Amino acid sequence: MLEDLTIADVIALPALTRARVVAGHAGLDRTVRGVNVMEVPDILDWVRPGELLLTTAYPLRDDAAGLEALVPRLHERGLSGIAVKTARYIDRIPEPMIAAADRLRFPLLELPADASFSDIIAAVLAIILNVQAARLERSAAIHDRFTTIALSGGGLRQIAEALAEFAGRPVTILDAHGVIQWRTAAESPAGAGD
């Protein structure tokens, strides 16, 4: 099954091949659940945890204090990271942003001037949607399997086997007193029924 998308996965996408991790390398395992674009200075009102924020820094281009405070504030909001397109509105990512990103383990990416936000958003969302679709398919398969077991009069053995198959681990079913009723990893207990 597909795992969650991380910042490390995102920078491996073709749309980000020329992106450079400037700081926050220790946070590349952060999960990305969405993408947002910063086009207003009060972006904190519009972001959600798990998002990767894309920006040209235009709203804060003349606000050194705002740029310095941006990474800590995004980190507090639970964002996954920030990708800054330099050259158009800011020449380089300010040192205070880099220091804060390293301190907070908050991935800070630099995008080339010709990077397309549209291409990045499409690529990231395509992976997120694929992960969600795979989860929905798995959920439907689990539901169908247990519905079939219930409707066909299946018992503890069938339930335990199905659980073990979906979990990829041995399963033990205990009664309310902690007595083993069925175990998939070993022989079933004497007298345990279906």
Protein Blocks (a to p, Z undefined) as FASTA:
>chain_A
ZZdddfklmmmpmklmmgccfbhklmmmpccfbdcddfbfklmlmgcehiacddehlmmm
mmmklmmmmmmmmmmnopabdcddehjlpmbdcfklmmmmmmnopacddddfklcfklmm
mmmmmmmmmmmmmmmmmmmmmmmmmmmmmmnopafklmmmmmmmmnopacddddfkopaf
bdfkbccdehiaZZ
